[in-house]
Amino acid sequence: MLITIALIAALSHVAFAAPETSIELEPPVPLGVGALDEFDNLQLLPARDEKDAKPRLVLGDAIGFLHVYEQRQEGAYEEVWISEFLESGVSGTLLVDTDADELKELLVYTNGGRFFLFDLIDYHTIWSNPPNEYEKITSMIVRNVDDDEQVELIMVADGKLVLYDGKDRFEQWRSDQSNLTSTDIIVGDADGDGSDEIILNDGFVFDARFLDLEWESPDAFGERLGLLDIDGDGIVEVIGEFNGRHLRVFDIDERSMKITQR
């Protein structure tokens, strides 16, 4: 199967997040426009080494398979690997160092409650969580929010916010709230107290260190979230996108939607 280079044009400005043992590559020359770099299920992969520096990308599909493509000739990519069936549609792919060994893995999570770690060289499965541990995962990010060296998998699974240890691979904590439907998560100090918050797009804000629920907004924050200080007070606001275009701004420290009037 071939994919024209135009399909991945928008990925051209994304830096390769390569392990220390690999090299940085210039991305392909763009021949079109788009927003593929914002897709949750498409990642550029680092070069394997200096001798094998072919540009690669991985794509997770809605059926439940991963596909890896390599550039074979100028202007075209070819599928070189496809995973075994992952039991349900792929919801997200992340390039992360989960176990603090300075080498990144491909973390994949599915709609059916599974997540997998794949090797970036030969794509073998390093580890996966047990079947039936969760029924549904709606969102996941990876951050270090405590005092240990490794990152945590921060996810909404079965309606709860869950923190999963990235190195020892066990569930550290889950929220009392069981009605979460979040499809996007961000982490940052959004109230100026010097400590990060875990912010869910359906309106829940948790303290990242102590995991207390700080605020349950009466309004959802949007389908996609970002953080930006737009009023110069030194505290970032939550920027929420609705329906792919409309924006709302929320002050987490003021516990309110931000409305500017003149």
Beta strands, then each sheet from edge to edge (+ up, - down):
strand 1: 2-4
strand 2: 42-45
strand 3: 56-60
strand 4: 66-73
strand 5: 76-82
strand 6: 90-96
strand 7: 105-110
strand 8: 115-118
strand 9: 125-128
strand 10: 137-143
strand 11: 152-157
strand 12: 160-165
strand 13: 171-174
strand 14: 185-188
strand 15: 197-200
strand 16: 204-207
strand 17: 213-216
strand 18: 224-228
strand 19: 237-242
strand 20: 246-251
strand 21: 256-257
sheet 1: 1+ 5- 4+ 3- 2+
sheet 2: 6+ 7- 8+ 9-
sheet 3: 10+ 11- 12+ 13-
sheet 4: 14+ 15- 16+ 17-
sheet 5: 18+ 19- 20+ 21-
end
